[in-house]
């Protein structure tokens, strides 16, 4: 696991500067503090900050092919690299390292961009072709690893994190009003937008070819589901279960490949417990597990975590998290998310990865992806209940099913179906609307926009997009079943844009910790997408097939328990008594006016409500986090971006210089 950076200058008379690349790498040294590497010629500069995991002594980047025509910097892991290497050696390719990085390079040499279909991994890739004078950038299918880019005149600048791009003096950060509007609706910008104007992310499952000033963006993979009219031969639950077990076990096995120890996260739920249990079955004799506990019992699951650790016989480590802990480290969290967020959930993950690193681990297995691909979220049940209710929209009994689904929502039980009808009825009968499953969530989240300043609202209205949110729907989307449509929206927006970024890559790599996700093995994903809906959501029982696997591997208290979403405390983390000093400053009249993003009076009313210890709704809590995190983004990246450091003499830096020369044609 690593971080990568690069500069492509169309004009060969103005080659990239080594000191700029050194500054870009210094900004992301947390991603790869072990070694650094730079490639330079008249047109391109590539950089790598390495976290050594495979071939510890011999895998320093950049790496070139046999004749030096291709050069690569790489962030990620290719879990099937051993099998691919054997194929490539049989074809005559010669290797100088034992890394998966070099496997990617030779596979690209063999088949160009089509090589991506062969890779089982999580990655961001940059390959410079000196013959063609072309730059190839690619990102893994689901967007586990990030990659951002921008244009500055005739220069293309890219990096694993936005702060690396901002290290180039030609780039300045400016908040994108439309992106902020999207965050306060979908929890994240819609790809390829970021919260910064003119800085884009390479979308998951896409690659770029840049040559002669042209930048071509192309998709090579996207989530697919069977169309409803397709008839497939019937299979038994046992047959599906056997295939799921086989695929998931192999996904775990190949993710244990490393030259350093591998640990595992334990949340106390089904998904992470299954991954830890399967890693034992895959031959991982020693397994350290890591968990978060909360001082607030409303969020704590440590009892289930201890039970699972005892069942597995692991050396179990816990980071104990209080409200104060979350509030105190929140500015660091936002420095790493590089985007406003509406939840505090990334903060405990930041503390957890610090614990992992302090225990000398660089890799952890985790259970992300099971909920999205096997029907685990309440939003899938909610949509199913609303569709059932829509058949008899005047029914009060059908509406009360939502009361059973959300028993913990404040006031829901006492106000009964009248409140339910008012809240969930909007668009009830529009069951063919593409956003049907997510309309209630997005409408509710959009209420946080009432804190926007008039200037921000006007900027959104003036945008060429007209403030319209453009969710991408594939051509076959209307032909998929209702659950599959819901899953697509959750996968393409929430999973890739928020969960794998703000709670995943960014919180782990803040402390040089790589997360690996067996449920996101593309073979597992494509298998789950082909499953009949009844094996994912049976009635209102989530993850039906996965629970059958849990029945075989786990204690009943774990596999049979009702899913509990991972959450973290919000307003008390910032206002447990008096507000934290930085919160008071960020929410002051002067700070709000200076940033220009929010209405100071509306924010003041929210702060007064919290100070008076009055009930704070879920929407208001999300708005609070959104305002604080947006103010932090503005301060850290727009107003006070720090003086850019440089790599020092004590850093292990490999520099490869190449002058332009005539190369034999391929």
C-alpha positions in Angstrom: 0.0 0.0 0.0 1.3 3.4 -0.9 0.5 6.9 -2.2 1.2 8.1 -5.7 1.6 11.5 -7.3 2.5 12.7 -10.8 2.7 15.6 -13.2 2.3 15.3 -17.0 3.4 18.4 -18.9 2.3 18.5 -22.6 5.2 21.0 -23.3 8.5 19.0 -23.2 10.4 22.3 -22.8 9.1 22.7 -19.3 9.7 19.4 -17.6 8.3 18.6 -14.1 10.5 19.7 -11.2 11.9 17.2 -8.8 11.4 19.5 -5.8 7.7 19.8 -6.6 7.3 16.0 -6.6 9.2 15.8 -3.4 6.8 18.3 -1.8 3.8 16.3 -3.2 5.2 13.1 -1.7 5.9 14.8 1.7 2.2 15.8 1.9 1.2 12.1 1.8 4.1 10.5 3.7 1.5 9.0 6.1 0.4 6.7 3.3 3.9 5.3 2.7 6.6 6.3 5.2 9.0 3.5 4.4 10.5 4.5 1.1 10.1 7.2 -1.6 10.7 7.1 -5.3 10.6 9.6 -8.2 10.8 9.1 -12.0 11.6 12.2 -14.2 11.9 12.9 -17.9 11.3 15.9 -20.1 7.5 15.5 -20.0 6.4 13.5 -16.9 7.2 13.1 -13.2 6.0 10.2 -11.2 6.3 9.8 -7.4 5.6 7.0 -4.9 5.5 6.9 -1.1 5.8 3.3 -0.1 4.3 1.2 2.7 6.3 -1.9 2.4 4.2 -5.1 2.5 5.4 -7.4 -0.3 9.1 -7.8 -1.2 10.2 -5.6 1.7 13.8 -5.2 0.6 13.4 -5.1 -3.2 10.2 -3.5 -4.1 11.1 0.2 -4.1 9.3 2.2 -6.8 9.3 3.5 -9.5 9.8 0.2 -11.5 10.5 0.0 -15.2 10.1 -2.9 -17.6 12.9 -4.7 -19.3 13.8 -2.0 -21.9 12.8 1.0 -19.8 10.0 2.0 -22.1 7.3 1.7 -19.4 7.5 3.0 -15.8 5.0 2.5 -13.0 4.1 3.9 -9.6 1.4 2.0 -7.9 -0.9 2.2 -4.8 -2.6 -0.9 -3.7 -2.5 -4.7 -3.7 -3.1 -7.2 -6.5 -4.1 -10.3 -4.6 -3.8 -12.7 -7.5 -0.3 -11.5 -8.4 1.4 -14.9 -7.9 -0.9 -16.5 -10.5 -0.5 -13.7 -13.0 3.3 -13.7 -12.5 3.5 -17.3 -13.5 1.6 -16.7 -16.7 3.7 -13.7 -17.6 7.0 -15.6 -17.0 5.7 -18.3 -19.3 5.2 -15.6 -21.9 8.9 -14.5 -21.6 8.6 -11.5 -19.2 11.6 -11.0 -16.9 11.2 -9.8 -13.4 13.6 -7.9 -11.2 11.4 -7.9 -8.0 8.9 -10.1 -6.3 6.3 -7.3 -6.1 2.7 -7.2 -7.4 3.6 -3.7 -8.8 5.9 -5.3 -11.4 3.2 -7.8 -12.3 0.9 -4.9 -13.1 3.6 -3.3 -15.3 4.2 -6.5 -17.3 0.5 -7.3 -17.6 0.0 -3.8 -19.1 2.9 -4.3 -21.4 1.2 -7.5 -22.6 -2.4 -6.3 -23.0 -2.7 -2.6 -22.4 -5.8 -1.3 -20.6 -7.5 -4.7 -21.0 -5.1 -5.9 -18.2 -7.5 -4.3 -15.7 -10.0 -7.2 -16.2 -7.4 -9.6 -14.9 -6.6 -7.8 -11.7 -8.2 -9.0 -8.4 -7.3 -6.2 -6.1 -7.6 -2.7 -4.8 -5.5 -0.1 -6.6 -4.6 3.2 -8.1 -2.1 2.9 -11.0 0.0 5.3 -13.0 2.0 4.0 -16.0 4.1 6.2 -18.3 4.7 4.9 -21.8 7.9 6.6 -23.1 7.3 5.3 -26.7 3.8 6.5 -27.0 4.3 9.5 -24.7 1.1 8.5 -23.0 0.0 8.3 -19.3 -2.3 5.6 -18.1 -4.2 6.1 -14.8 -6.6 3.5 -13.4 -8.6 2.8 -10.3 -10.0 -0.4 -8.9 -13.6 -1.6 -9.6 -15.2 -0.3 -6.4 -13.0 2.6 -5.6 -11.2 1.2 -2.5 -8.1 3.3 -3.3 -8.4 6.9 -4.3 -7.0 8.9 -7.2 -7.6 12.6 -7.9 -6.5 14.8 -10.7 -6.7 18.4 -12.1 -5.7 20.4 -15.1 -3.5 23.5 -14.7 -3.1 24.9 -18.2 -1.3 22.3 -20.2 -0.4 20.3 -17.1 -2.2 17.3 -15.7 -1.5 16.8 -12.0 -2.6 13.8 -10.0 -2.3 12.2 -6.6 -3.7 9.7 -4.1 -4.9 12.6 -2.0 -5.9 16.2 -2.8 -3.4 17.7 -0.5 -0.6 16.3 -2.7 -2.2 18.1 -5.7 -2.4 21.3 -3.7 1.3 21.1 -3.0 1.9 22.1 -6.6 1.9 26.0 -6.5 -0.2 26.1 -9.7 -3.2 24.7 -7.8 -5.3 26.5 -5.2 -8.3 25.1 -3.3 -11.7 26.6 -3.8 -14.9 25.1 -2.4 -17.3 23.9 -5.1 -20.8 25.1 -4.1 -22.6 22.3 -6.1 -20.4 19.7 -4.5 -21.3 21.0 -1.1 -25.0 20.9 -2.1 -24.5 17.3 -3.1 -22.8 16.4 0.2 -25.7 17.9 2.1 -28.0 15.5 0.1 -26.1 12.3 -0.6 -23.4 12.5 2.2 -20.7 12.9 -0.5 -20.1 14.6 -3.9 -21.3 12.7 -6.9 -18.3 11.3 -8.8 -16.2 12.7 -10.4 -16.8 15.9 -8.4 -14.9 16.6 -5.2 -15.6 19.3 -2.8 -13.0 21.4 -4.5 -13.7 23.2 -7.8 -11.9 21.8 -10.8 -10.3 18.9 -8.8 -11.9 15.6 -9.8 -11.6 12.0 -8.7 -11.1 9.2 -11.1 -14.3 7.3 -10.7 -14.3 3.7 -9.5 -13.9 1.2 -12.4 -12.5 3.8 -14.8 -9.2 4.6 -16.4 -7.6 7.6 -18.1 -5.4 7.7 -21.1 -3.6 11.1 -21.5 -1.7 11.8 -24.7 -0.9 14.9 -26.8 -3.1 17.1 -24.6 -6.2 14.9 -24.8 -7.5 13.1 -21.7 -9.8 10.2 -22.4 -11.9 8.8 -19.5 -13.3 5.3 -20.0 -15.2 2.8 -17.8 -14.0 -0.8 -17.7 -16.4 -2.1 -15.0 -19.6 -1.2 -13.2 -22.1 -3.1 -11.0 -24.5 -5.2 -13.0 -27.6 -7.1 -12.0 -29.8 -9.6 -13.9 -32.8 -8.1 -15.7 -36.1 -9.2 -14.2 -37.2 -11.0 -17.4 -34.1 -13.3 -17.4 -34.9 -16.9 -16.5 -32.1 -18.8 -14.8 -32.2 -22.5 -13.9 -33.3 -23.0 -10.3 -30.7 -23.8 -7.7 -31.0 -24.8 -4.1 -30.1 -22.7 -1.2 -27.4 -25.2 -0.3 -25.8 -24.8 -3.8 -25.7 -21.0 -3.4 -24.3 -21.4 0.1 -21.5 -23.7 -1.0 -20.5 -21.3 -3.8 -20.6 -18.3 -1.4 -18.4 -20.1 1.1 -15.9 -21.2 -1.5 -15.6 -17.7 -3.0 -15.4 -15.9 0.3 -12.9 -18.3 1.8 -10.6 -17.9 -1.3 -11.1 -14.1 -1.1 -9.9 -14.3 2.5 -7.0 -16.6 1.7 -5.5 -14.4 -1.0 -5.9 -11.3 1.2 -3.7 -13.0 3.8 -0.8 -12.8 1.3 1.8 -10.5 2.8 5.3 -10.3 4.1 4.1 -8.7 7.3 1.5 -9.8 9.9 -2.2 -9.4 9.1 -4.8 -8.6 11.8 -8.6 -8.2 11.7 -11.3 -5.7 12.8 -14.1 -7.0 15.0 -17.2 -4.9 15.3 -19.2 -7.6 17.1 -21.5 -8.1 14.1 -21.9 -10.8 11.5 -19.7 -9.5 8.7 -16.4 -8.8 10.5 -16.9 -11.9 12.7 -17.2 -14.1 9.6 -14.1 -12.7 8.0 -12.1 -13.3 11.2 -13.4 -16.9 11.4 -12.7 -17.6 7.8 -9.1 -16.3 8.2 -8.7 -18.9 10.9 -10.0 -21.5 8.6 -7.6 -20.3 5.9 -4.7 -21.1 8.0 -4.0 -17.9 9.9 -2.7 -19.4 13.1 -2.0 -16.2 15.0 -4.7 -13.6 14.7 -4.8 -10.3 16.5 -8.2 -8.6 16.4 -9.0 -4.9 17.0 -12.2 -3.2 18.1 -13.8 0.1 19.1 -15.7 0.5 22.4 -17.7 3.5 23.4 -18.2 5.1 26.8 -21.7 5.9 25.7 -23.7 2.6 26.0 -26.0 3.7 23.2 -23.2 3.0 20.7 -21.2 0.3 22.5 -21.0 -3.3 21.2 -17.9 -4.4 23.2 -19.7 -7.3 24.8 -20.3 -9.0 21.4 -16.7 -8.2 20.4 -15.2 -9.9 23.5 -17.5 -12.9 23.0 -16.3 -13.3 19.4 -12.6 -12.8 20.3 -12.9 -15.5 23.0 -14.6 -17.8 20.5 -11.7 -17.3 18.0 -9.0 -17.3 20.7 -7.5 -14.1 19.4 -5.3 -11.5 21.1 -7.9 -8.8 21.2 -7.1 -5.1 21.4 -9.7 -2.3 22.1 -9.6 1.4 21.6 -11.9 3.0 24.2 -13.7 6.0 22.8 -15.4 8.8 24.7 -17.3 11.9 23.4 -14.3 14.0 24.2 -12.0 11.8 22.2 -14.1 12.2 19.1 -14.3 16.0 19.4 -10.6 16.4 20.1 -9.4 14.5 17.1 -12.1 15.7 14.7 -9.8 18.4 13.0 -7.2 15.7 12.2 -10.0 13.5 10.8 -11.1 16.2 8.4 -7.5 16.8 7.3 -7.5 13.2 6.1 -11.1 13.0 4.7 -10.4 16.2 2.7 -14.2 16.7 2.4 -17.0 17.8 4.7 -18.9 14.9 6.3 -22.3 14.6 8.0 -21.3 11.9 10.6 -18.7 11.5 13.2 -18.3 7.8 12.5 -14.9 8.2 10.8 -13.3 9.6 14.0 -13.4 6.3 16.0 -12.0 4.5 12.9 -9.1 7.0 13.0 -8.4 6.1 16.6 -8.7 2.4 15.8 -6.1 2.5 13.0 -3.8 4.4 15.3 -4.1 1.5 17.8 -3.4 -1.0 15.0 -0.2 0.8 13.9 1.0 1.1 17.5 0.7 -2.7 17.7 3.1 -2.8 14.7 0.4 -4.0 12.2 0.2 -2.6 8.7 -2.8 -4.7 7.4 -6.2 -5.5 8.8 -9.1 -7.5 7.3 -12.5 -6.0 7.5 -16.1 -6.8 6.7 -17.1 -3.8 4.5 -19.3 -4.6 1.5 -21.5 -7.3 3.0 -24.4 -5.0 3.7 -24.4 -3.5 0.2 -24.1 -6.7 -1.7 -26.1 -9.0 0.5 -29.0 -6.8 1.5 -28.0 -5.7 5.0 -29.2 -2.1 5.3 -32.4 -0.9 6.8 -33.0 1.3 3.7 -33.6 -1.9 1.7 -36.2 -3.0 4.2 -37.7 0.4 4.2 -38.2 0.5 0.5 -39.7 -3.0 0.6 -42.2 -2.0 3.3 -43.1 1.2 1.4 -43.7 -0.8 -1.8 -46.0 -3.1 0.1 -47.8 -0.1 1.7 -48.1 1.5 -1.8 -50.4 -1.3 -2.9 -52.9 -0.1 -0.3 -51.8 3.5 0.4 -54.7 4.1 2.8 -53.8 1.2 5.1 -52.7 2.2 8.6 -51.7 -1.4 9.5 -49.2 -1.5 6.6 -47.7 1.8 7.6 -47.0 0.5 11.1 -44.5 -2.0 9.8 -42.1 0.9 9.6 -42.6 1.3 13.4 -41.2 -2.1 13.8 -38.4 -1.4 11.5 -37.3 1.8 13.3 -38.1 1.3 16.9 -35.2 3.5 18.1 -36.3 6.7 16.2 -37.1 9.2 18.9 -40.9 9.6 19.3 -41.9 7.1 16.7 -43.5 4.6 19.1 -45.6 7.2 20.9 -46.9 9.0 17.8 -47.8 5.9 15.9 -48.9 5.6 12.3 -50.0 9.3 12.0 -46.3 10.4 12.2 -45.3 7.5 10.0 -47.7 8.5 7.3 -46.6 12.1 7.4 -42.9 11.2 7.2 -42.8 8.2 4.8 -45.8 8.9 2.6 -44.2 11.4 0.2 -43.9 9.7 -3.3 -45.3 6.5 -1.8 -47.0 5.3 -4.9 -44.3 6.4 -7.3 -42.7 2.9 -7.1 -41.1 3.1 -10.6 -39.2 6.3 -9.8 -35.5 5.5 -10.1 -34.7 7.0 -6.7 -37.7 5.5 -4.9 -35.7 3.6 -2.3 -33.5 6.6 -1.4 -35.9 9.5 -1.8 -36.9 9.6 1.9 -33.2 9.6 3.0 -32.1 12.2 0.5 -35.1 14.4 1.2 -34.4 14.2 4.9 -30.7 15.0 4.5 -31.5 17.9 2.2 -33.1 19.6 5.2 -29.6 20.3 6.4 -29.3 22.8 3.5 -31.4 25.3 5.5 -28.1 26.3 7.1 -26.6 27.4 3.8 -25.9 31.1 3.3 -27.8 33.0 0.6 -24.5 33.5 -1.3 -23.9 29.7 -1.4 -27.5 29.0 -2.5 -27.1 31.7 -5.2 -23.8 30.1 -6.4 -25.6 26.7 -6.7 -28.4 28.3 -8.7 -25.9 30.1 -11.0 -24.0 26.9 -11.7 -24.4 25.6 -15.3 -25.9 22.4 -13.9 -28.6 24.6 -12.3 -28.1 23.0 -9.0 -29.5 19.8 -10.4 -28.2 16.5 -8.9 -27.3 14.1 -11.7 -27.3 10.6 -10.4 -26.1 8.2 -13.1 -28.5 5.4 -13.9 -27.2 2.6 -16.2 -29.2 1.8 -19.3 -30.5 -1.5 -17.9 -31.4 0.1 -14.5 -35.2 0.1 -15.1 -35.1 -3.6 -15.9 -33.6 -4.6 -12.6 -35.6 -5.7 -9.6 -36.5 -3.2 -6.8 -33.9 -4.5 -4.4 -31.2 -4.5 -7.1 -32.0 -0.9 -7.9 -31.7 0.1 -4.3 -28.4 -1.8 -4.1 -27.0 0.0 -7.1 -27.6 3.4 -5.5 -26.1 2.3 -2.2 -23.0 0.8 -4.0 -22.4 3.6 -6.4 -22.9 6.6 -4.1 -22.7 5.6 -0.4 -20.1 2.8 -0.6 -17.6 4.2 -3.0 -18.0 7.9 -2.3 -18.4 7.8 1.5 -17.8 4.5 3.3 -14.7 3.3 1.5 -13.2 6.8 1.5 -14.0 8.7 4.7 -14.3 5.7 6.9 -12.0 3.4 5.0 -8.9 4.4 3.1 -8.5 7.8 4.7 -8.8 6.7 8.3 -6.5 3.7 7.8 -3.8 5.4 5.8 -3.7 8.3 8.2 -1.7 5.9 10.3 -0.2 3.8 7.4 -2.7 0.9 7.9 -4.1 -0.9 4.9 -7.6 -2.3 5.0 -8.4 -5.4 3.0 -12.0 -6.3 2.2 -12.9 -9.9 1.2 -16.5 -9.0 0.5 -15.3 -6.6 -2.2 -13.4 -9.3 -4.1 -15.0 -8.8 -7.5 -15.8 -12.5 -7.8 -17.8 -12.3 -4.6 -19.5 -9.1 -5.7 -20.5 -10.5 -9.1 -21.8 -13.7 -7.4 -23.9 -11.7 -4.9 -25.3 -9.5 -7.7 -26.6 -12.6 -9.5 -28.3 -13.9 -6.4 -32.1 -14.0 -6.2 -33.4 -11.2 -4.1 -35.0 -13.6 -1.7 -31.6 -14.9 -0.7 -30.5 -11.4 0.3 -33.6 -10.0 1.8 -36.1 -12.7 2.9 -39.2 -10.9 4.2 -37.6 -8.4 6.4 -34.6 -10.6 7.4 -31.5 -9.1 6.1 -28.5 -11.0 4.6 -30.4 -14.3 4.6 -27.7 -16.4 2.8 -24.9 -14.9 4.7 -26.6 -15.8 8.0 -26.8 -19.4 6.8 -23.0 -19.3 6.5 -22.7 -17.6 9.9 -24.8 -20.5 11.3 -22.0 -22.8 10.3 -19.1 -20.7 11.6 -20.2 -18.5 14.4 -21.9 -18.6 17.8 -25.6 -18.1 17.5 -25.5 -14.9 19.6 -23.4 -13.4 16.8 -25.0 -14.7 13.5 -28.5 -14.5 14.7 -28.5 -11.0 16.3 -30.3 -8.1 14.7 -28.0 -5.9 12.7 -26.9 -2.8 14.5 -25.6 0.0 12.2 -22.2 1.4 13.2 -22.7 4.8 14.6 -20.8 7.3 16.8 -21.9 10.1 19.1 -22.4 13.5 17.5 -23.4 16.7 19.3 -22.1 15.7 22.7 -18.7 15.1 21.1 -18.5 18.9 20.4 -20.8 20.3 23.2 -20.4 18.1 26.3 -21.0 21.1 28.5 -19.2 24.1 26.9 -18.2 23.8 23.2 -14.7 22.9 22.4 -12.5 25.9 21.7 -12.0 25.2 18.0 -15.8 24.6 17.6 -16.6 27.9 19.3 -14.1 29.7 17.0 -15.4 28.0 13.8 -19.0 28.7 14.6 -18.4 32.3 15.5 -20.0 35.1 13.6 -16.7 36.2 12.1 -15.6 32.7 11.0 -18.9 31.9 9.4 -19.0 35.3 7.5 -15.4 34.9 6.4 -16.0 31.4 4.9 -19.4 32.5 3.5 -20.8 29.0 3.4 -23.5 29.1 6.1 -26.1 31.5 7.6 -24.7 32.7 10.9 -28.1 33.3 12.4 -29.3 29.7 11.6 -26.1 28.2 13.0 -26.5 30.4 16.1 -30.0 29.1 16.7 -28.8 25.5 16.4 -25.9 26.2 18.9 -28.4 27.8 21.3 -30.7 24.7 21.1 -27.8 22.4 22.0 -26.6 24.8 24.8 -30.1 24.8 26.3 -30.0 21.0 26.3 -33.1 20.7 24.2 -33.7 17.6 22.1 -31.6 17.6 18.9 -33.0 15.8 15.9 -31.1 13.4 13.7 -31.1 16.0 10.9 -29.9 18.8 13.1 -27.0 16.6 14.4 -26.0 15.8 10.8 -26.2 19.5 10.0 -23.9 20.3 13.0 -21.3 17.9 11.8 -21.7 19.2 8.2 -21.2 22.8 9.3 -18.2 22.1 11.6 -16.5 19.8 9.0 -17.1 22.3 6.1 -15.6 25.1 8.2 -12.6 22.9 8.9 -12.2 22.1 5.2 -12.3 25.8 4.4 -9.8 26.7 7.1 -7.3 23.8 6.5 -7.3 23.8 2.7 -8.6 27.1 1.4 -7.7 29.7 4.1 -4.7 28.3 5.8 -3.2 25.5 3.7 0.1 24.7 5.5 3.5 25.5 4.3 4.4 22.5 2.1 7.1 20.3 3.6 9.8 18.6 1.6 11.4 15.2 1.8 14.6 15.4 3.9 18.1 14.0 3.6 17.2 11.2 5.9 14.4 9.9 3.7 15.1 6.9 1.6 14.5 8.3 -1.9 15.1 6.6 -5.2 15.3 8.9 -8.2 15.3 7.7 -11.8 16.1 10.3 -14.5 15.5 9.5 -18.2 16.4 11.8 -21.1 14.3 11.6 -24.2 15.9 9.1 -26.6 14.8 7.1 -29.6 13.3 3.8 -28.4 12.9 0.8 -30.7 9.3 0.6 -31.9 7.2 -2.1 -30.1 
